[in-house]
Amino acid sequence: MKAVSLVPPYIESLRPYEAGRSIESVRQQYNLTRIAKLASNENPLGPSPKAVEAMHRTFDNLHRYPNGGLDLRRVLAEEFDLKIENVIAGSGSEGIIGNIIRTFLGDRDEVLTTEAAFIGFQVLARSRGVLYRTIPYDNWHYDLPALAAAINENTKIIYLANPNNPTGAIFTKAQFDDFYRHVPERVLIILDEAYFEYAKDNPRYPDSMHYRYDNVITLRTFSKVYGLAGVRIGYGFAHEELIRNLLKVKLPFEPSTPAQAAGIAALEDKEFLHRSLELNARGVRYLTEGLQELGLTVVPSEANFVMTVLPDEEEAARIFEEVLSHGVIVRPLAAFGLPHCIRISTGTDEDNHLCIEAWRKCYAANVGASRRR
Ligand SMILES: Cc1ncc(COP(=O)(O)O)c(C=O)c1O
């Protein structure tokens, strides 16, 4: 018997997650000393120092099982004026998305989202083997009216990331309110706010904490602005009935003890948050302007990355390789479903400078490049 026959077709057809190139492999390949890794929307300042200290303090007790995120849930409930029953903590927001999919999707249910949605969601939803329907972007933004119109009797989950990855675009409060009016209560909306902190000061950005809707679950993470991507800690808010059922499915011992301690301490690290946001705002401006000066289209971003739209797939592949050879690792978006686009995370000021210099060199070396067609 061939092993493959054991695998359902919807798993067989999945593409395994391709991590971006590591700093070490690029260093070796091109014999470079300076590398800027701008491919995974990580915090270039490193982890929150308070979070690191808090993790250290847990080490003597690592022989004990974790308490399932109880302490972090309590802290978050207090911080956001909710009941603990409305809060869940997990191994990153992706961990919680996995639990949502296992908890709420039946075999005949359908998932609805935008084209080229966050790849983590695409993979988790497709691995459930249900129908996965998408609506094209409207000028790189969610087309919320078209999504509302596409809801049918089988739609069970609508996934919205705000700000969106990979475009960096947001939808506004007014747009969401309008959309929400068209969503039946039997449909669960996942509002993925992994990049919330970067957008929250924009007055048009909806703070979903004010949405006390029974069918909306908000997800946030410590992976981005708090610099804890390697620790795997995220959280969600929802109606207590949703959380109660999610907790049945969640692995009882996630998040880990160090991850929970890191999350609690990171929330208190306001100085780090402030520094990270300032650096990022500068980085988004610098990268956007630098790419625009080369005549490139850049989607206005409210997150910690920018997406640039190239004329075609070949040019995107060529640019990716060329900037790599200058020590700049960016994210090609073919796996998301946008082979002609590239996403660049903000780095330190030095990283961002290296990045724009590399892009300039690519275009200088290709005078009359196809972008001018
Ligand atoms: C929209 C979105 N949601 C979730 C995540 C994953 O977050 P976590 O590290 O908490 O699983 C990411 C990470 O890139 C993301 O872009």
The ligand as an SDF file (V2000), in Angstrom:
LIG
                    3D

 16 16  0  0  0  0  0  0  0  0999 V2000
   -2.4820   38.2450   10.2910 C   0  0  0  0  0  0  0  0  0  0  0  0
   -1.6520   37.3720   11.1510 C   0  0  0  0  0  0  0  0  0  0  0  0
   -2.2430   36.6220   12.0770 N   0  0  0  0  0  0  0  0  0  0  0  0
   -1.5400   35.8100   12.8840 C   0  0  0  0  0  0  0  0  0  0  0  0
   -0.1710   35.7280   12.7590 C   0  0  0  0  0  0  0  0  0  0  0  0
    0.5750   34.7440   13.6070 C   0  0  0  0  0  0  0  0  0  0  0  0
    0.7060   35.1960   14.8620 O   0  0  0  0  0  0  0  0  0  0  0  0
    1.2680   34.2310   15.9830 P   0  0  0  0  0  0  0  0  0  0  0  0
    2.7450   34.3190   15.9310 O   0  0  0  0  0  0  0  0  0  0  0  0
    0.6720   34.8070   17.2200 O   0  0  0  0  0  0  0  0  0  0  0  0
    0.7560   32.8640   15.7200 O   0  0  0  0  0  0  0  0  0  0  0  0
    0.5010   36.4800   11.8240 C   0  0  0  0  0  0  0  0  0  0  0  0
    1.9660   36.3580   11.6920 C   0  0  0  0  0  0  0  0  0  0  0  0
    2.5700   36.6420   10.7300 O   0  0  0  0  0  0  0  0  0  0  0  0
   -0.2590   37.3160   10.9830 C   0  0  0  0  0  0  0  0  0  0  0  0
    0.3340   38.0260   10.0430 O   0  0  0  0  0  0  0  0  0  0  0  0
  1  2  1  0
  2  3  1  0
  2 15  2  0
  3  4  2  0
  4  5  1  0
  5  6  1  0
  5 12  2  0
  6  7  1  0
  7  8  1  0
  8  9  2  0
  8 10  1  0
  8 11  1  0
 12 13  1  0
 12 15  1  0
 13 14  2  0
 15 16  1  0
M  END
$$$$
